Amino acid sequence: MKNQHLVTTASFRGRPALARLYPPFTAAWPGGDGGPAGAGYHRAMQRLLMIEDDARLAAMVREYLGPSGFEVAQAADGEAGLAALQQAAPAALPELVILDLMLPGIDGLEVCRRLRSLPGPASRVPVLMLTAKGDPMDRVIGLEVGADDYLPKPFEPRELLARIRAILRRRHEPAAGAADAAQAEPPLRFGSLEIDRAGRRVSVNGQGAALTAYQFDLLLALAERAGRVLTRDQIMAAVRGRELEAFDRSIDVHMGRIRAAIEADPKSPRRILTVRGVGYVFAREQD
């Protein structure tokens, strides 16, 4: 990443206008009474990439998340962010991308589309999209193009931290004890569909299906309850780490993405069926 796309925390000092726009950052600053630092959070730094053209906001986020074990790099536009992801070695990829919707040049939706089409592990980096407050369609479209979660701006810093932790928990917790899980939990098979719980992989006719971490968890929650009709609330309750509010359309959007990945004809699904007025059911018998 080029140096001009990086900022330092010094760029926020003495910026009262930004503090007024995001008052929760000053009220819950690290090291203060409400900061996130505390027992259990001092650990190896986890890398995050924030694609955001507001350098001062990025500096505030970096300073807030630092005591909680996150190292935040900033890319000032979508092209720079994609270049950073493309050039990074697999071991140097960020744990998560915080992606602003409104960017100079290509917008956040296009960045997310391109990110998901990158070759290799870069395409699977989780994305938390920052959206315009009060515009649910932006959030719906963001989920449709591959974002894992969304957060309206301006946002509470504690909610940003909680959503980051929730996404990373969904991504990493199942990997713990994977060797034991491989023996205790063999892959689920439904016709040509295979769900490898230990490896967190999905394939149809031997071909891998591209799903985000959250979409994998949703599919697994349905498959483990095959034949049972589940409401949207029951599906969300079955997926760990989704403690925070989600708007009604979010599950439907994710289901559409899952169907696109595993159904022969997503418009006439045979694996994940909609039960009108109730929710969804995963077919027990499949081709």
N, C-alpha and C positions, 0 to 999 in steps of 0.2 A: 504494500500500500504506500502511495506517495505521501511525503511529509505534509503537503498542503492539505491533506484530508484529515489530519490529526489535530486535536485541540488539547489544551492543558487546562487543569482546573482553575488556573489563575484567571482565565478569561471570564469567569463568573464573578469574581470579587468586585464589589462595588457596583452591582447591577440591580438597583432596587426595582426597576420596571419589571424585570423577569421574576424577581421574588414576589411581586404582587400578582403576576399571572399564575405562578405556581406556589401559592403560600404554603401548601403542605410540606414542601421541601425544606423551608426554613423552620417550620414548626417541628419537624421530625428529623432534624439533621443528625448524621452519625456523630456519636460522642455526646449528644445532648440527651435530654430526658426521654425522648421518643425515638431515638435512633435505632436502627436494626441490629447494631452490634450487640453481642451478648454471648453468654456461654453456649458453646456448641456450634458457633458460626465462624470460628477462626480455623480455617482449613486451607488446603492448597487452592490457589486462585484459579477460578474457572473463567475462561475467555469468552467474552460476548462481543459481537459486532453490532454497533448501532448505526444504521443508515439513516441519517438525519441531517438536514442542511442547517439547522439552528445549532451553532457551535456552543452557545451558552447553555442551552438545554442539555445538550450532550455532556457538557462538563458537569452540570448539576447531577445528572444521572450517574456519571462515573464516580463522583464524590460520594453520593448516597450509597451506591451499591458496593463500593470498595470494602468497607468494614464487614460486609456480609460474605466476602470471599469471591467477589466478581471483579475481573479486570476488563474494562470496557474500552474498546477502540472505536473510533468514529470514522465513517466514510461520509463525505459531504453530499454525495449524489449517488444515484443508482448505478451508474457505470463504474464508479470507483468501488462500490460495495461488491458488485459482481466480479470485478477484476481481483479483488482481495480473496474472494472465495475460490476463484479459478486457479490462482497462483499458489494458494496454501497447500502444503503437504497434508495428507490425511490426518496425521497426528497433530497438526497445527491449526486445524479447522476450529472455528468457534463452537462452543456448546450450543449457542442460540443466536439468532439474528433478531434484533429489534428494528423493525422496518416501518418508517413513516410512510403514510399513503401519499401525502403531498410533497413531491420532490421536484427540483429543477431537472429539466430534461425528461427522461423516462420516469413515469410515476411508480408508486409502490406496487400497484397491481402488476404492471409489466415486469418489474424487478422480480416479483414473486414467481411469475410464470417462467421467466428465464432461469431463475434459481432452480426450480423444480425440474427443468430440462437439462441441467448440467450433468456431465458424466460423473460416475463414481459417487463416493460418500457425500460430496458437497450438496448433492440434490436432496439429501435426507436431513440436512441441518434444520432443526425446528425454527419456525418463524412466528414471532409475536408482532402483529401489525398494529400500528398506532393509527386510529381512524378519527375522522371528524365527529365531534359529539353531536348526537341528534340525527345522524344519518344512518339508519340501520342497513340500507341497501349497500353502503360501502362495506359494511362488515360481512354481509352475505356474500358479496362478490369476492371479498378477500378470502373467505373460507373456501369458496368455489375454486379459486386459482391455487390453493394449496397452503394457506396460512393455517397454523395450528391453533391460534387463539387471537383475540383482538383486545384492544384497550382504548377507550375513547379519550381524546385530549380535550382539556387538560385533565391530568390524572393524579390520583393520590399516590405518592411514592411507595407507601406500604402495599397498595394493590399491585403496583408494578412488580415489586419484589415477590409478592405472593404468587402472582401468575407465572413469573419466571421459575420459581421453585416448583410449582405444580407441573409445568411442562417438563422440566428436567427430571422430576420424580417419575413421571409417566415413562420417560425415555430410559432411565437407568435402573429403577428398582427391579424390574423383571429380570435384568441381567445378573443380579446377585444370585449366586448359587446356581448358575445356569447348568453346570454339569450334573448336579443332583436333579434339577428340573427335567433335564433331557430324559432321565430314566423314569422319574415319577410321572411326568406328563408327556406321553408320546404325542406326535402330531395328530391333529384332528383332521379327518378325511371325510369329505362329503362329495362323492362322485369324483370328478376331476379336480376339485378344489382341495388344497391341502393348507392347513394353518399350523406352522411350526411354532409352538408356544415358546420353547426354549430359545430358538434362534430369532424369534420375532420376524418371521418371513411368511409370505403368502404366495402361493403359486397356483396357477390354473393350467392344466395339461402340461405341467413341468415348467411353465414360463412364469417368471416372477411378476407379481402385481405390485405396482408402486402405490404405497399408502404412507401417510404421515404416521407418527407415533400415536397420535390420538385416534386416528381412523383405525389403526390396527387394534387398539384397545376396545373401540366400539364394536368392531367385527368380532373380536374374541368374546366379548360379553354376550353378544347375540348367539354365537355358535355354541358356547358352553351351555346355553339355555335353549337349544334348538327345539322347535315345536311349541314353545311358550310364547304367548302374545305379551309383549312388554310395552308399557307406556314410555313416553319420552323421559319422564322423571325416573322411572325404574332403570332405564338404560344409563342415564347419567349417574344415578346412585351406584350402579355396578362398576363404574369406571373410577378407580382411585385417583385422587388428586384434582378432581373437578368440584372443589368445594364452593367455588365462586359462582355468582349469578351468570346465567347464559340466557340469551333471548330465544324465543320459541323456534325461530327458523334455523338455529345453528345445527341442531341434530339433523333436520331434514337436508340441509346443505351437505353435511358430512356423509349422510346416507347416499346422496346422489353421487358423490365422489367415489364411495366404496363400490357402488353398483357399476360405475363406469370402469372400475378396475377388475371386477370379478365376474360380471354378467356378460353372457354372449350378446344379449340385446338389453342394454340398460333401460330402455323405454318399456320393455315387457319383462320385468325381472322374474326369475324363477328361484333365486336363492334368498333374497331379502324381500319379503312381501309386506306391503302396506295394509294395515287393518284400519279402515277409515274411522275416524273419531276416537281411535284408541292409541295406536302406535305401530309397532313393527313385529314381525315374526320371522325367524330364520328357519327355512324349510329343512325338515329332518331328512327327507328323501330328495336327492339331487342327482342330476346326470353327471 
